[in-house]
Amino acid sequence: MRMTRESYAKEVWKAVLAVREGAKDITCPHEDCSEKLRIFSTSIQAGTTIVCSQHGVIFRE
């Protein structure tokens, strides 16, 4: 069964919250993807970018 847009958005938000809490090992929220996400925090103004090596940018604030 494919992931709906809403369930994918919820999983992305869980990853964002985990990053904000300081988690380091976060798995990509895409279905059947076990890649660890890379987190880039550049500055307060630029924010945080969460990237999957297979799917690209997952979240940018």
Secondary structure, DSSP 8 states (H G I E B T S, - for coil): ----HHHHHHHHHHHHHHHHTT----B--STT---B-EEEEEETTTEEEEEETTTEEEEE-
